[in-house]
Amino acid sequence: MADPANPLSVPAPSGVTGVGVGTWAWGNQFLWGYDPAQDEALAACFLRAVDLGLTVFDTADSYGTGRFGGRSESLLGGFVEALPPARRQGLTVATKLAPFPWRLGRRGFERAFEESRRRLRGHLDRVQLHWSTARYAPWQEGALLEGLADLVEQGRVGSLGVSNLGPRRLRLVHERLARRGLRLSSLQVQLSLLAPDALAADGVATVCRELGIELLAYSPLALGLLSRPPGEGQGLPPGPRGLLFRRLRPRIQPLLQTMERIARAHDAPMAAVAINWCRAHGALPLVGLRRVEQAEAAAAAATWCLDDEERRDLDRMAQRCEGRMPANPFQSG
Ligand SMILES: NC(=O)c1ccc[n+]([C@@H]2O[C@H](COP(=O)([O-])OP(=O)(O)OC[C@H]3O[C@@H](n4cnc5c(N)ncnc54)[C@H](OP(=O)(O)O)[C@@H]3O)[C@@H](O)[C@H]2O)c1
């Protein structure tokens, strides 16, 4: 039952989700300080994640900056290819195609799709529209979506997802695909204790539940802000992430303190509390991983759940929190 005193309260999901793996950092120098010397650690992280039963891997054709363009897909494709075939069974590799302004018309993603599939060595299960063009080129989106639906119909990819769509557009896309007898499998949006809007009563989580669309929570750790204990904030990351941390950390101390209390009660790291708050709301968190110990922490989080009181405490703290993650500028209504 929804709790009117708690605007984030949602009916309990029928099944508790697992944890997915995000690969934005694999190839991104600007925000994540990627260096090819990290590839061995990324391979080890991937293998550990698979060993521990994580099955969903999210990438994008725009992940990888400058000369590392497409690197995330290439690395992921290489890692999956190196697995013995039996261990590839049950993995879901999902990529996102970017609706750049030059990708127009129903066949606008054709080349991008083939390039992604090549980088991923054919290991591609789901294709997703990376963001909505509703705010700046509303005419572009429909044709591109029809093109993605063509790929599913032609059997070239197994399923179709979208990202950064709001509730109104999500319904429209669902209806558009349903008219062709096709299913929209997933929506991914920013969702964390510092970005809880998707869980509002009129938010996308409600629409996903109603229409049977899987909800994927991206940046569930708020780029790592939510995995660090409260306090002075020594050793902040370099570059733009450090600037964000410096701006937000002073405003989110009460939330971090509540998270720390819950983490202690479960003898778990802070990251597990942030991950499990998404799971408690029926979303599959896509956790950005790049080290073995992070894969282990993400997998360990999936072995326990928040109780109702802990979830409600966190809901309240998220609502009151004075720091919020910047919204994605391409998120539609
Ligand atoms: N659709 C979209 O528009 C969109 C946008 C953003 C992200 N995404 C997807 O969502 C995924 C996840 O989001 P994200 O990468 O933005 O950030 P995130 O998952 O919120 O944070 C990832 C960072 O948190 C830290 N971390 C991870 N596990 C940890 C642990 N156990 N303990 C302590 N720190 C830990 C790591 O930072 P350090 O390595 O620095 O410690 C890691 O790089 C992306 O990789 C991508 O696949 C999609």
The ligand as an ORCA input file, in Angstrom:
! r2SCAN-3c Opt
* xyz 0 1
  N      21.519      6.253    -19.550
  C      22.299      7.221    -19.153
  O      22.186      8.367    -19.609
  C      23.358      6.927    -18.119
  C      23.999      7.986    -17.458
  C      24.954      7.672    -16.494
  C      25.244      6.348    -16.205
  N      24.620      5.329    -16.875
  C      24.929      3.904    -16.594
  O      24.883      3.669    -15.200
  C      26.132      3.144    -14.763
  C      26.441      3.528    -13.326
  O      26.416      4.896    -13.131
  P      27.738      5.741    -12.873
  O      28.885      5.032    -13.472
  O      27.400      7.104    -13.311
  O      27.929      5.877    -11.345
  P      27.613      5.131     -9.965
  O      27.295      3.708    -10.179
  O      26.656      5.992     -9.262
  O      29.034      5.311     -9.278
  C      30.131      4.584     -9.740
  C      31.356      4.891     -8.908
  O      31.112      4.633     -7.541
  C      32.262      4.122     -6.930
  N      31.992      2.761     -6.418
  C      31.463      1.705     -7.063
  N      31.352      0.643     -6.234
  C      31.822      1.050     -5.067
  C      31.977      0.421     -3.828
  N      31.609     -0.836     -3.631
  N      32.494      1.129     -2.809
  C      32.884      2.398     -2.994
  N      32.755      3.061     -4.164
  C      32.233      2.379     -5.181
  C      33.321      4.017     -7.988
  O      34.136      5.174     -7.968
  P      35.722      5.010     -7.836
  O      36.098      3.921     -8.803
  O      36.259      6.346     -8.172
  O      35.962      4.602     -6.411
  C      32.498      3.953     -9.237
  O      33.213      4.341    -10.362
  C      27.121      3.696    -15.790
  O      28.357      3.005    -15.753
  C      26.329      3.512    -17.050
  O      26.365      2.176    -17.479
  C      23.668      5.609    -17.819
*
